[in-house]
Amino acid sequence: MGEEIKSTLQIALEKAEKLGKASKEELEWESHKEKALSYVGKFLRGEIPDFKEEITKFIAGLPVKFQRKALKTVVEGLIKNLVLPREEYHLKEMEKILEALKSLLSNIPQLDKLFEETKKLLKEYLLQKETIYKELEKRFAASLSALERVVSEEVGAQVKLSPEAHPQFQEEWRKIKDHLDNEYGRHLEYVKNILLKVVS
């Protein structure tokens, strides 16, 4: 904990020192950057109903020299939060991020196909994960049924064993999930890199 606090403090001091040496323009940009990132945070928390309108207004109000940088900051902030979905509700959040990116980069229609394919990729990942998990559960449940009978007879009551609680189930599932995460994660990183290049 002490190390963590120390490193956070060091980061803050380094930033303060850097800002101390920063030019007027750099300081001005820092405040615009903070604002741009705060818009991303508000959007992710569902506090901005029309994200494109808000961002467009914000960027248009900036000096021309900062406008492209501000758009890049917003796009980077959204991309950072674009990850493989854990559950169905999480997929909806990722789709929301993709829609926001699509609306911000609507002047590049060639990206539309990429956004659609990425949505499909995230849905496919979630479906694959759920399907494989259920199949694994079924397989383990079948092998546990004989053990359930033996244990039930011994204790004289109905005993239900959970496949998920089995260490071997956990081990197999971890390997499968790691493989899926790597495979789909690579595709997602590829998409993110394309989007980053577009705004660079």
Summary of the structure (lengths in Angstrom):
residues: 200
radius of gyration: 24.1
end to end distance: 37.0
largest distance: 80.0
contacts: 502
relative contact order: 0.08
helix: 84%
strand: 0%
